[in-house]
């Protein structure tokens, strides 16, 4: 407790006593009911458990009374006796308030037991940090002298009793309630809060094992929550020596854990130093275990190491905040993807820990009775149980804010990553599509080369041989009828060879556009019709003449075109043929019209039936079949001649098996 708090407690007691004096001014003359602060007593060191009857061995003491080691040579149990003179019994209920004692007390008034603070057997009821209050029934009062006996028992080296207040219940109980809230209930609430902080950050560490600052902070908060039990728990589950060993060891681990947390918080690593910190905590456990009855002496010296560690932590944070260095330093990246710690954050945390360090030095001085010129009854209050949880709450809130900020950044990075992945997936799918097209083109190329070889080596060779043999046979001067047939064979062989060459040229011309296709159609039509005296007219409307023409479509288009013109030459008896081709992005339209005798057979609205075309032959039927394989429609019209119309939707879908046949 600092000086301002000490003065506050003094002020509360004086205010209560002053109010009591004012309230009882009218009755003071009659019964003198003002509260009394008892500072002088008789003390008897004896192991008896009931108020001593003997009058020998009592010694006068002044409260607060701290037990020296010499008293424990006799016993760890003693009796304080106060004599209270009353001219008459109080007219209202009175109470006895014990603000500070160590370790346990039982109160008797005129030999009547009023109550105690718990067990007087080991482990003792622990009341070193909690006030006690007992009501005095009106029936036990006597006129004249009244005897107040207080039994005190403590562990070796820590016994003490502060001044005792006795007075009206309405006044004294208010002072007790305030002290009980401050020393017991507030500590209970801070224990629950600190424990919740520890478990919260432990759960965060379980989800982010690589971010060990959460783990060390959770360990530090958990150790402190266990230490805070010592300030409000009255019944301990183990012996006093084991409990004290646990508490003192916890202080060593608390400061060590705080240093380890700060190292990870600012991204600092020093293997040797951290090993020394862990070694300090482990050695503290060993020393406290073997100290025995000298535990408090060893702890007083060894806990100074925790103060040194606290000073180091403050220095490390201030150094990171650049307050202790001239050259500025940029925030260092943190392990595990944590956010870097700014200079301002490090400075705030260093200042908070510095405040707790000062409070810790105060409590260490309280623990070792190093207070000069201050009333021990008030200086004995420990303040660390109230300051440390506030530090944990601040650090916990700050870490939680950083965690949320890190999650937000992680969400943004995930969103960016998902966007990039989606873009890469589309790019990859496009690459796969191109690869499939290349593979398909490769397959088509190999198949085309195979067809080249088959046509050239097979049908081409056969047709060429037939033409050569027919020419040789004609040179032998055969009969006229045979010569005519040989001439026909030679002509058909040359036509077949031209057909094969044309087919191979169409397969080989992969980069042909519609302008070149239209030009080839014009040339082919002229070459077929004009030698037979048929006038030929060709018109082309090409909306996208520079676009590539699909090879499958070209092959089938030329076959349909040539067969249609051949039918005109053989059967139509036409004088004129007009060809129109129109190519757009949506379709191909080819129209071939002659002025011949037309198709034989009935037709609805001038449209001839394919079945009746060419005398029921399969020529025009084959044309329609080719159109269907392209996904198009072939229509025939007979009105002052014959018109064939081919409509094919563009672009052409991937050809089905047999489409190019």
C-alpha positions in Angstrom: 0.0 0.0 0.0 1.4 3.5 -0.9 1.4 6.5 1.4 -1.8 8.0 0.0 -3.7 4.7 0.7 -2.3 4.6 4.2 -3.6 8.1 4.9 -6.9 7.2 3.4 -7.3 4.3 5.8 -6.4 6.5 8.7 -8.9 9.1 7.5 -11.7 6.5 7.4 -11.0 5.3 10.9 -10.8 8.8 12.3 -14.0 9.8 10.4 -15.8 6.8 11.9 -14.7 7.6 15.3 -15.5 11.3 14.9 -19.0 10.5 13.7 -19.4 8.1 16.7 -18.4 10.9 19.0 -20.9 13.3 17.5 -23.7 10.8 17.5 -23.0 9.8 21.1 -22.4 13.2 22.5 -25.7 13.1 24.4 -25.1 9.7 25.9 -21.4 10.1 26.7 -22.3 11.6 30.0 -24.6 8.7 30.8 -22.7 5.7 29.4 -19.7 6.9 27.3 -20.5 4.8 24.2 -17.8 6.2 21.9 -15.8 3.6 20.0 -12.4 2.7 21.4 -9.2 2.0 19.6 -7.2 -0.4 21.8 -3.4 0.0 21.4 -2.2 -1.3 24.9 -2.6 -4.8 26.1 -1.2 -7.6 28.2 0.4 -10.5 26.4 1.0 -14.1 27.6 2.8 -16.6 25.4 1.3 -20.0 26.3 0.0 -23.0 24.3 -3.3 -23.1 26.1 -6.4 -23.0 24.0 -8.7 -21.1 26.4 -8.3 -17.8 28.2 -5.6 -18.2 30.9 -6.7 -17.9 34.5 -3.3 -17.2 36.0 -2.0 -13.7 36.4 1.7 -14.6 36.2 3.8 -14.1 33.1 1.8 -11.4 31.5 3.8 -8.6 29.8 2.6 -5.2 28.6 2.8 -4.6 24.8 1.8 -1.8 22.4 -0.1 -2.6 19.2 0.8 -3.1 16.5 2.8 -6.0 18.0 5.0 -8.0 15.7 6.3 -11.3 17.1 10.1 -11.6 17.4 11.7 -15.0 16.9 12.3 -15.3 20.6 8.6 -15.8 21.3 8.5 -18.9 19.1 11.0 -20.5 21.4 8.2 -20.7 24.0 5.1 -21.3 21.7 3.4 -20.2 18.5 0.3 -19.4 20.5 -0.4 -16.3 22.7 -3.1 -14.3 24.5 -3.8 -10.6 24.4 -5.9 -9.2 27.2 -7.6 -5.8 27.3 -9.6 -4.4 30.2 -12.5 -2.1 29.2 -14.1 -0.1 32.0 -17.8 0.8 31.6 -19.9 2.6 34.1 -22.9 1.0 32.6 -23.8 -1.5 29.9 -24.0 -0.1 26.3 -27.6 0.7 25.2 -27.0 -0.8 21.7 -25.1 -3.6 20.0 -21.4 -3.3 20.0 -18.7 -5.1 17.9 -15.0 -5.9 17.9 -13.0 -5.1 14.7 -9.6 -6.7 14.0 -8.2 -4.9 10.9 -4.9 -6.8 10.7 -3.5 -10.0 12.2 -1.3 -12.9 11.4 -2.3 -15.7 11.2 -5.5 -16.6 13.1 -7.4 -15.3 16.1 -10.2 -16.3 18.5 -12.1 -13.6 20.6 -13.5 -14.0 24.1 -15.4 -11.3 26.0 -15.7 -11.7 29.8 -14.9 -15.4 29.2 -17.7 -15.8 26.5 -16.5 -17.1 23.2 -17.5 -14.7 20.4 -15.9 -16.4 17.4 -12.6 -17.1 15.5 -11.1 -17.0 12.0 -11.0 -20.7 11.3 -8.9 -23.7 12.3 -6.3 -23.4 15.0 -4.7 -26.7 14.0 -2.3 -27.0 11.1 -2.9 -25.8 8.5 -4.1 -22.7 10.4 -7.0 -20.5 9.2 -5.3 -17.8 7.1 -6.4 -14.3 8.0 -3.2 -12.4 7.3 -4.9 -10.4 4.6 -8.5 -10.3 5.8 -10.1 -8.4 8.6 -12.2 -10.1 11.3 -15.3 -8.8 13.0 -17.3 -10.1 16.0 -20.5 -8.9 17.6 -20.7 -8.5 21.5 -24.1 -9.7 22.8 -25.5 -7.2 25.3 -25.9 -9.8 28.0 -22.2 -10.4 28.4 -21.4 -6.9 29.3 -20.7 -6.0 33.0 -20.8 -2.7 34.8 -17.2 -1.8 35.6 -14.3 -3.8 34.2 -14.9 -6.0 31.1 -12.1 -8.4 29.9 -11.4 -8.9 26.2 -9.1 -11.8 25.4 -7.8 -12.4 21.9 -6.0 -15.7 21.1 -3.4 -15.4 18.4 -1.6 -18.3 16.7 0.7 -18.0 13.7 3.4 -19.8 11.7 7.0 -19.1 12.8 8.2 -15.6 12.0 5.0 -13.9 10.9 2.8 -13.3 14.0 1.4 -9.8 14.5 -1.7 -8.0 15.8 -2.7 -4.5 14.9 -4.7 -2.1 17.1 -8.2 -3.4 17.9 -11.4 -1.2 17.5 -14.4 -1.8 19.7 -17.6 0.2 19.5 -21.1 0.6 18.2 -22.0 -2.0 15.6 -23.6 0.6 13.4 -20.3 2.5 13.1 -17.6 -0.1 13.4 -19.2 -2.6 11.1 -19.2 0.0 8.3 -15.5 0.3 8.6 -15.2 -3.5 8.6 -17.4 -3.9 5.5 -15.3 -1.5 3.6 -12.1 -3.3 4.6 -13.6 -6.7 3.8 -14.6 -5.6 0.4 -11.2 -4.2 -0.4 -9.2 -7.1 1.0 -11.4 -10.1 0.3 -14.3 -9.5 -2.2 -12.3 -7.4 -4.6 -9.5 -9.9 -4.6 -12.0 -12.7 -5.3 -13.4 -10.7 -8.3 -9.9 -10.0 -9.6 -9.0 -13.7 -9.3 -11.9 -14.7 -11.5 -11.1 -12.0 -14.0 -7.5 -12.9 -14.2 -8.3 -16.6 -14.5 -10.7 -15.8 -17.4 -8.0 -13.8 -19.1 -5.6 -16.7 -18.7 -8.0 -19.3 -20.2 -9.0 -16.9 -23.0 -5.4 -16.4 -24.2 -4.6 -20.1 -23.7 -7.4 -20.9 -26.1 -5.9 -18.4 -28.6 -2.5 -20.0 -28.2 -4.0 -23.5 -28.9 -5.2 -22.1 -32.2 -1.9 -20.3 -33.0 0.8 -22.5 -31.6 3.5 -20.7 -33.5 2.6 -17.4 -31.8 4.0 -18.2 -28.4 3.5 -14.8 -26.9 -0.1 -15.8 -26.2 1.0 -19.0 -24.5 3.5 -17.2 -22.2 1.0 -14.5 -21.4 -1.7 -17.1 -20.5 0.9 -18.9 -18.3 1.8 -15.6 -16.5 -1.9 -14.7 -15.9 -2.6 -18.2 -14.7 0.3 -18.2 -12.2 -0.8 -14.8 -10.9 -4.4 -16.0 -10.4 -3.1 -18.8 -8.3 -1.0 -16.4 -6.3 -4.0 -14.2 -5.7 -5.7 -17.1 -3.8 -3.3 -16.4 -1.0 -4.9 -13.0 -0.4 -8.5 -14.1 0.3 -8.5 -17.9 0.9 -8.8 -18.9 4.6 -8.6 -22.6 4.4 -5.7 -24.2 2.4 -5.7 -27.8 1.1 -2.1 -28.5 2.0 0.3 -27.8 4.9 1.4 -24.2 5.5 5.0 -25.0 4.6 3.9 -26.5 1.2 1.5 -23.6 0.6 4.2 -21.0 1.2 6.6 -23.0 -1.0 4.0 -22.9 -3.8 3.3 -19.2 -3.4 7.0 -18.2 -3.3 7.8 -20.4 -6.3 4.8 -18.9 -8.1 6.3 -15.4 -7.8 9.5 -16.6 -9.4 7.6 -18.2 -12.3 5.4 -15.1 -12.6 8.3 -12.7 -13.2 10.0 -15.3 -15.4 6.9 -15.8 -17.5 6.4 -12.0 -17.8 10.0 -11.7 -19.2 9.5 -14.5 -21.7 6.2 -12.9 -22.8 7.9 -9.5 -23.3 10.7 -11.2 -25.4 8.1 -12.7 -27.8 5.9 -9.6 -27.8 8.7 -7.4 -29.1 10.3 -10.2 -31.2 13.5 -10.5 -29.2 15.3 -13.8 -28.9 18.3 -14.6 -26.6 18.7 -18.3 -25.9 21.2 -18.0 -23.1 19.3 -15.3 -21.3 16.0 -17.2 -21.5 17.7 -20.3 -20.2 19.0 -18.2 -17.2 15.4 -17.0 -16.6 14.1 -20.5 -16.5 17.0 -21.6 -14.3 16.2 -18.8 -11.8 12.6 -20.1 -11.5 13.7 -23.7 -11.1 16.4 -22.9 -8.6 13.9 -20.9 -6.5 11.7 -24.0 -6.3 14.6 -26.1 -5.1 15.9 -23.5 -2.5 12.4 -23.0 -1.1 11.9 -26.7 -0.8 15.1 -27.2 1.3 14.8 -24.0 3.3 12.5 -25.6 5.9 11.9 -23.2 8.9 14.1 -20.6 7.1 11.8 -20.4 4.2 10.8 -16.8 4.9 14.4 -15.7 5.2 15.4 -17.4 2.0 12.4 -16.1 0.1 13.2 -12.5 1.3 16.6 -12.7 -0.3 15.7 -14.7 -3.4 12.6 -12.7 -4.3 15.0 -9.7 -4.8 15.9 -11.6 -8.1 12.3 -11.2 -9.2 12.6 -7.4 -8.7 15.8 -7.5 -10.8 13.9 -9.4 -13.6 11.1 -6.8 -13.4 13.7 -4.0 -13.9 15.2 -5.9 -16.8 11.8 -6.2 -18.5 11.1 -2.5 -18.1 14.6 -1.7 -19.6 14.0 -4.1 -22.5 10.7 -2.5 -23.4 12.0 1.1 -23.1 15.0 0.1 -25.3 12.6 -1.3 -27.9 10.6 1.9 -27.7 13.8 3.8 -28.7 13.6 5.9 -25.6 17.0 4.6 -24.6 18.7 4.9 -28.0 19.5 7.8 -30.3 19.1 6.2 -33.7 15.5 5.3 -34.7 14.7 1.7 -35.5 11.9 0.4 -37.6 9.5 -2.2 -36.1 10.9 -5.7 -36.5 8.8 -8.5 -38.1 7.4 -10.9 -35.6 7.6 -14.7 -35.7 4.4 -16.5 -36.6 3.1 -13.6 -38.7 2.3 -11.4 -35.6 2.1 -7.7 -36.0 5.2 -5.7 -35.3 5.3 -3.8 -32.0 5.5 0.0 -32.4 7.6 2.2 -30.2 4.5 3.7 -28.6 3.1 0.3 -27.7 6.4 -0.8 -26.1 6.6 2.5 -24.2 3.1 2.1 -22.8 3.7 -1.5 -21.7 7.1 -0.6 -20.2 5.5 2.2 -18.2 2.7 -0.1 -16.9 5.2 -2.8 -15.8 7.3 -0.1 -14.2 4.4 0.9 -12.0 3.8 -2.7 -11.0 7.5 -3.1 -10.3 7.3 -0.2 -7.8 4.3 -1.7 -6.2 6.2 -5.0 -6.0 9.1 -3.3 -4.3 6.6 -1.9 -1.8 5.2 -5.3 -1.0 8.7 -6.8 -0.7 9.5 -4.1 1.9 6.2 -4.9 3.7 7.0 -8.6 3.7 10.4 -7.9 5.3 9.2 -5.1 7.7 11.4 -2.5 5.9 9.3 0.5 6.6 10.8 3.5 8.3 8.6 6.1 10.1 5.3 4.5 9.0 2.8 2.9 11.2 3.2 -0.9 10.6 -0.5 -1.5 11.0 -1.2 0.2 7.7 2.0 -0.3 5.9 1.5 -4.0 6.1 -1.1 -3.9 3.3 0.0 -5.5 0.1 -0.9 -3.6 -3.1 0.3 -6.0 -5.8 -2.9 -8.0 -5.8 -4.7 -4.9 -7.1 -2.1 -3.5 -9.5 -1.0 -6.7 -11.3 -4.6 -7.7 -12.5 -5.0 -4.2 -13.9 -1.8 -4.7 -15.9 -3.1 -8.1 -17.1 -6.4 -6.6 -18.2 -4.6 -3.8 -20.1 -2.2 -6.3 -21.8 -5.0 -8.7 -22.5 -7.1 -6.0 -24.1 -4.2 -4.8 -26.1 -3.3 -8.3 -27.3 -6.9 -9.0 -28.2 -6.9 -5.8 -30.3 -3.8 -6.9 -32.0 -5.2 -10.3 -32.6 -8.4 -8.9 -34.2 -6.2 -6.6 -36.4 -4.1 -9.6 -37.4 -7.3 -11.5 -38.3 -8.6 -8.6 -40.4 -5.3 -8.4 -42.2 -5.3 -12.2 -42.6 -8.9 -12.0 -44.1 -7.8 -9.3 -46.5 -4.7 -11.4 -47.6 -7.0 -14.5 -47.9 -9.4 -12.5 -50.1 -6.5 -11.3 -52.3 -5.1 -14.8 -52.4 -8.5 -16.2 -53.4 -8.8 -13.6 -56.1 -5.3 -14.5 -57.4 -6.2 -18.2 -57.3 -9.4 -17.6 -59.2 -7.5 -15.6 -61.8 -4.8 -18.3 -62.0 -7.4 -20.9 -62.3 -9.0 -19.2 -65.2 -5.6 -18.7 -66.8 -4.8 -22.4 -66.1 -8.1 -23.5 -67.6 -7.4 -21.3 -70.6 -3.9 -23.0 -70.9 -5.5 -26.4 -70.6 -8.0 -25.5 -73.3 -5.2 -24.3 -75.5 -3.3 -27.5 -74.7 -6.3 -29.6 -75.6 -6.7 -27.7 -78.9 -3.0 -28.2 -79.6 -3.3 -31.9 -78.8 -6.4 -32.1 -81.0 -4.6 -30.3 -83.8 -1.7 -32.6 -83.4 -4.0 -35.6 -83.7 -5.6 -34.1 -86.8 -2.2 -33.4 -88.3 -1.0 -37.0 -87.8 -4.3 -38.2 -89.2 -4.1 -35.8 -92.1 -0.5 -37.0 -92.9 -1.7 -40.6 -92.8 -4.5 -39.8 -95.2 -2.0 -38.0 -97.4 0.1 -41.1 -97.6 -2.9 -43.4 -98.1 -4.2 -41.2 -100.9 -0.9 -40.7 -102.5 0.5 -44.2 -102.3 -2.8 -45.9 -102.6 -5.6 -44.3 -104.6 -3.2 -41.8 -106.3 -0.9 -44.6 -107.5 -3.8 -46.8 -108.6 -5.4 -43.9 -110.5 -2.2 -42.9 -112.1 -1.5 -46.5 -113.2 -5.0 -46.8 -114.7 -4.4 -43.6 -116.7 -1.0 -44.7 -117.9 -2.3 -48.2 -118.9 -5.3 -46.8 -120.7 -3.0 -44.4 -122.7 -0.7 -47.3 -123.5 -3.6 -49.4 -124.7 -4.8 -46.6 -127.0 -1.3 -46.5 -128.6 -1.8 -50.2 -129.6 -4.5 -49.1 -132.2 -7.4 -51.1 -130.7 -10.9 -51.3 -132.3 -12.8 -48.0 -132.3 -15.3 -49.3 -129.6 -12.5 -50.3 -127.3 -10.6 -47.1 -128.0 -13.6 -45.1 -126.9 -13.9 -47.0 -123.7 -10.1 -46.7 -123.0 -10.5 -42.9 -123.6 -13.3 -42.8 -121.1 -11.2 -44.8 -118.6 -8.3 -42.4 -119.0 -10.6 -39.4 -118.6 -12.1 -40.8 -115.4 -8.7 -41.6 -114.1 -7.5 -38.0 -114.6 -10.7 -36.7 -113.0 -10.1 -39.1 -110.0 -6.5 -37.9 -109.7 -7.6 -34.3 -109.9 -10.2 -35.1 -107.1 -7.5 -36.7 -104.9 -5.2 -33.7 -105.4 -7.9 -31.3 -104.6 -8.9 -33.1 -101.5 -5.2 -33.3 -100.4 -4.8 -29.6 -101.0 -7.9 -28.8 -98.9 -6.5 -30.8 -96.0 -3.2 -29.2 -96.2 -4.4 -25.6 -96.4 -4.9 -25.0 -92.7 -4.6 -21.2 -92.7 -7.1 -20.5 -95.5 -9.5 -17.7 -94.9 -12.9 -17.1 -96.5 -11.5 -14.7 -99.2 -9.2 -17.5 -100.4 -12.0 -20.0 -100.2 -14.3 -17.8 -102.3 -11.5 -17.4 -104.8 -11.0 -21.2 -105.1 -14.7 -21.7 -105.5 -14.8 -19.1 -108.3 -11.8 -20.8 -110.1 -13.2 -24.3 -109.6 -16.6 -23.3 -110.9 -15.1 -21.6 -113.9 -12.9 -24.6 -114.7 -15.9 -27.0 -114.5 -18.6 -25.1 -116.4 -16.9 -23.0 -119.0 -15.4 -25.9 -121.0 -19.0 -27.1 -121.4 -20.1 -23.8 -122.8 -22.1 -22.9 -119.7 -22.0 -19.2 -118.6 -20.7 -18.9 -115.1 -21.5 -16.0 -112.6 -20.0 -15.9 -109.1 -20.9 -13.4 -106.3 -19.4 -13.4 -102.7 -20.5 -11.3 -99.7 -18.0 -11.8 -96.9 -18.6 -9.9 -93.7 -15.4 -11.4 -92.1 -13.4 -12.4 -95.1 -10.1 -12.4 -93.1 -11.3 -15.0 -90.6 -10.0 -18.6 -90.9 -12.2 -21.2 -92.5 -12.5 -24.5 -90.7 -10.8 -27.3 -92.7 -13.7 -29.7 -92.2 -16.2 -27.2 -93.4 -14.1 -26.4 -96.4 -13.7 -30.0 -97.4 -17.5 -30.7 -97.2 -18.3 -27.3 -98.8 -16.1 -28.1 -101.9 -17.5 -31.6 -102.2 -21.1 -30.3 -102.1 -20.2 -27.5 -104.5 -18.4 -29.7 -107.0 -21.1 -32.4 -106.9 -23.8 -29.8 -107.5 -22.0 -28.3 -110.5 -21.3 -31.8 -111.8 -25.1 -32.6 -111.6 -25.7 -29.4 -113.6 -23.3 -30.4 -116.3 -24.6 -33.9 -116.6 -28.4 -33.5 -116.1 -29.6 -29.9 -116.2 -28.9 -29.0 -119.8 -28.3 -25.5 -118.5 -26.9 -22.5 -120.3 -26.2 -20.3 -117.3 -25.2 -21.0 -113.6 -25.2 -18.3 -110.9 -23.4 -19.0 -107.6 -23.8 -16.7 -104.5 -21.9 -17.2 -101.2 -22.6 -15.2 -98.1 -20.5 -15.6 -94.9 -21.3 -13.8 -91.6 -20.3 -14.5 -88.0 -23.5 -16.5 -87.6 -23.8 -18.6 -90.7 -22.7 -19.7 -94.2 -25.1 -19.4 -97.1 -24.3 -21.0 -100.5 -26.8 -20.8 -103.4 -26.3 -22.5 -106.8 -29.0 -21.8 -109.4 -29.1 -22.9 -113.1 -31.6 -22.3 -115.9 -31.8 -25.9 -116.9 -34.7 -28.3 -117.2 -35.1 -28.6 -113.4 -35.7 -31.7 -111.2 -38.4 -34.2 -112.1 -41.2 -34.8 -109.6 -43.7 -32.9 -107.6 -42.7 -30.3 -105.0 -44.7 -28.2 -102.6 -44.3 -24.5 -103.3 -41.6 -25.3 -105.8 -39.3 -27.2 -103.4 -38.3 -30.5 -104.9 -38.0 -33.8 -103.0 -34.6 -35.2 -102.7 -35.9 -38.7 -103.2 -37.2 -37.8 -106.7 -34.1 -35.8 -107.6 -31.9 -37.3 -110.3 -34.4 -40.0 -111.0 -34.3 -41.3 -107.5 -30.5 -41.5 -107.3 -28.3 -40.9 -104.3 -26.3 -37.9 -105.5 -28.5 -35.2 -104.0 -29.2 -37.4 -101.0 -25.5 -37.5 -100.3 -25.4 -33.7 -100.5 -28.1 -33.4 -97.9 -26.3 -35.9 -95.7 -23.1 -33.9 -95.8 -25.1 -30.8 -94.9 -26.6 -32.5 -91.9 -23.2 -33.7 -90.6 -22.1 -30.0 -90.7 -25.2 -29.1 -88.6 -26.7 -27.4 -91.6 -29.6 -27.7 -94.0 -29.6 -28.4 -97.8 -32.7 -27.2 -99.7 -33.6 -27.8 -103.4 -35.9 -25.6 -105.4 -37.2 -26.2 -109.0 -38.7 -23.1 -110.6 -37.4 -22.2 -114.1 -34.4 -24.3 -113.4 -32.9 -25.7 -110.2 -31.6 -23.9 -107.1 -29.6 -25.6 -104.3 -29.3 -23.7 -101.0 -26.9 -24.7 -98.3 -27.2 -23.1 -94.8 -24.5 -23.9 -92.1 -24.4 -22.2 -88.7 -21.1 -20.7 -87.6 -18.8 -21.3 -85.9 -18.8 -24.9 -86.7 -18.9 -27.2 -83.7 -16.2 -29.8 -83.2 -16.8 -32.4 -85.9 -18.5 -35.6 -85.1 -17.1 -38.9 -86.2 -17.5 -39.2 -90.0 -18.2 -35.5 -90.5 -15.3 -35.0 -93.0 -16.1 -38.1 -94.9 
